[in-house]
Amino acid sequence: MPELKGTKGFQYLEGSRFDRLSMENRQKPAITKVEPFKYYPHSDKIPLPRSWNIAQENITSLLQHRRSLRKYSTKPVSLEHLAFLLWASQGITGQAGKYLFRTAPSGGALYPVETYISAHSIEGLDAGLYHFDAEHFALDRLTEQNEAEAVAQACLDQKFMAQAAVVFLWTGIFRRAMSKYGDRGMRYILLDAGHICQNLLLAAEAVGCGGCPVGAFYDNELNQLLQIDGEEESILYAASLGRKILPRR
Ligand SMILES: Cc1cc2nc3c(=O)[nH]c(=O)nc-3n(C[C@H](O)[C@H](O)[C@H](O)COP(=O)(O)O)c2cc1C
């Protein structure tokens, strides 16, 4: 399959393979480290509620019923549910020495993925772009205007994204993982994003919401909206989320 082998994707996988010989000759990557958390010291910080009244749901039922959802109720999502969803996807749940562990696993416990949200219809939260501060369980406010249309347009004009109550946007801060793992670190960053998104979608199911993972977007447009450079940090993945439309009785 020469045409497959000629792709950049295949070449990347090949270039980042572990084999016994390369492991023996492995050297520390010449990539400088960065901070484990991203801070927005000049932004308004909105604390998130830390207790939620969530009905206990059976994991079998959550797995059975999760389906990508692209049509949402017009009712807003509560701030309590948003806080639960942020916790479920990236909340801090434990500590061992300097490591703060989270709900989703991360290669080397380096947590290279940052979470942002584009809030469109959340009760008690102004519409706009926010960064999730996992360390302090809070939101950093980035913009004052509703970016629903801009986000949807940047996602190849997938209109349902603008109808969602909130869109989650996940970026990678590449040095966090690549300063330890070199080329192979990029694989781990992408795998981390997958774990995070699945946690979100299962948690959504537990609170009567649903969402759709989105990998189709113009990277530069989302990076620009988030005011990140696309090199040190770049968009990886997104998911829309909203309340389910309940069937009429
Ligand atoms: C990496 C990835 C990227 C995706 N990107 C999109 C997307 O851009 N737009 C969309 O409508 N669905 C997208 N999806 C959702 C898939 O279409 C969906 O998961 C698939 O059809 C299986 O259906 P289910 O999620 O309901 O089980 C994506 C899913 C994944 C895992």
The ligand as an ORCA input file, in Angstrom:
! r2SCAN-3c Opt
* xyz 0 1
  C     -12.936     11.928     16.078
  C     -14.396     12.173     15.753
  C     -14.742     13.255     14.985
  C     -16.091     13.514     14.698
  N     -16.424     14.637     13.990
  C     -17.721     14.904     13.728
  C     -18.079     16.100     13.071
  O     -17.253     16.944     12.733
  N     -19.406     16.311     12.833
  C     -20.378     15.434     13.223
  O     -21.559     15.694     12.980
  N     -20.061     14.285     13.870
  C     -18.764     14.001     14.148
  N     -18.428     12.873     14.857
  C     -19.492     11.975     15.348
  C     -19.582     10.671     14.559
  O     -20.218     10.917     13.321
  C     -20.356      9.643     15.383
  O     -19.653      9.377     16.571
  C     -20.566      8.341     14.620
  O     -21.452      8.525     13.537
  C     -21.105      7.224     15.507
  O     -22.353      7.589     16.057
  P     -22.605      7.704     17.627
  O     -21.608      8.670     18.198
  O     -24.012      8.208     17.745
  O     -22.433      6.358     18.231
  C     -17.093     12.620     15.170
  C     -16.725     11.530     15.964
  C     -15.410     11.322     16.272
  C     -15.055     10.164     17.201
*
